[in-house]
Amino acid sequence: MSRGFDRTSFVNDDVRLRERAAEVAADRRRRGLDGLVGGLEACIVCVEPHNLGAAVDELLRTTGLRFSGAYENPDYVTCVLGLEGSADFLVRCRKRPGNPFLPYNLNPRTARLPNTRLETFVYKCRDLDAFVRLQHERGTRFLTPGPVRRGAYDYIQTPPSPHTGNALGFLQWRGEEGNYLYEGASQLPLVFVKPDLPHLADIGHLDHSATRVRAEHRDDAIIEFMGLTGYDFDFAIYVESLNSITSVARFTHHDYAQVFTSGITPFTSEEESGPTEKFIHNFGLRVHHVAFHTENIDAVFAGLKQDGMRFLVELVGSPEEGLKQTFSETSPTTFLVTEYIHRFGGFDGFFTRSNVTELTRATDRQ
C-alpha cells in the first residue's frame, strides 16, 4: 500500500482489482510467460517434529490421500501423500533452525506451534529455466539464484509473501513424476497405514484452498499470485454483514482453484471486524482451509462424525442450490480446517452466496 494509506476509510471493491488483473494478464502475454506454469502439483505442510506422525495419520484418516513414502535430508523429514488426479501433500518437519515463515507464525493462537503452517503451493512448470529468467526480468525474487536440480525434477521457490505469508514453488519434472527422492536425501523406513473406512473412498481431489489476507492487501495478494502463475481473477462474493470477501482465482474451470478471503474493511477490533479479519488477528496470514471434492457427501459427513471428527458447521446447501459443503474444526497438528464439498450435476458455479455466508459465519467458532 502507498504511503498515506488511511485504514479507517479503506473499503474494498472490484473495480480497480479488475483493471489491475487485466494489466498483469496482458503483461504475462507480452513477456511470454503464458503457458509456462500449469496447475497445482503439491502442497508443502510443515509441522512440529513431535506432530509429524499425528499429522500424517490425520490426513490419512480424513481425506482420500494415501501414504507413498518418506525421506530425509539435512534440513527436513518429509512424508509424501498422494491421490491420483490430485495435488500431493508433502508433510514435513524441520531438523535445524532457520525458518523464513517464522514471522508469520507468531500469533496469539499459533505461537505455541511456531513452525506449523501450510507453507508452500508448488506449481508444475513446462520450462523452468525460461520461467525463472522471465520472472527475474520482472524483479521477482527466489530463495536460490536459479533452479535446483533434484533428481527427477528441477525446483525453485519464492520467499514467503508479505501479503499471504505463503510461498510459491515451481517444479519441472525431468524423470518419474511423483518421485520426490533425490541425491542427498535418503529414503526412510516409515510406514503409515490408511484406515479401512469405506467413506474415505468418496473423498477425492483437492478442489481449492483459501488463504486469509488482510482487507488492505487483498488486491496485492491476487495480483502477485497472477503474476507468478497462469491463474486469473474470476469473481468475488461479498458478505457485507460479516465484513468478508471470498475472491476466487482460476486456472481453468476444471482445475484446483486458489481462494483469497479478506475483510471488506480492515481490522479494528475482534467485536466489530467480523470472523475473517478476526481470524487473521488471532492466527495470522495463512491458509485457513483445504477443500476436497466429495461424492456421497451426506454419507461421508456421517462417517467422519462417527469416526470422531468434529465440525464447525453442519452440512450447508442442497441439491436445489447446487452444492453442499462443511468445515471441520481446526486441526491441532496443522492449524488447517478441512472442507468437504460436492457440486451437484448441472451446477455451473463455484460457490453460492448463501453457503459462503454460512461457512464464513462458522469460522467465528474457531
Helices and strands as residue ranges (DSSP letters): G 7-9, H 15-31, E 37-46, G 49-51, H 52-62, E 66-72, E 76-82, E 88-94, G 102-104, E 117-125, H 128-138, E 148-150, E 153-157, E 167-173, E 186-187, G 198-202, E 203-212, G 215-217, H 218-228, E 232-239, G 240-242, E 244-250, E 257-262, H 274-283, E 286-294, H 297-306, E 316-318, E 323-327, E 337-343, H 353-362, G 363-365
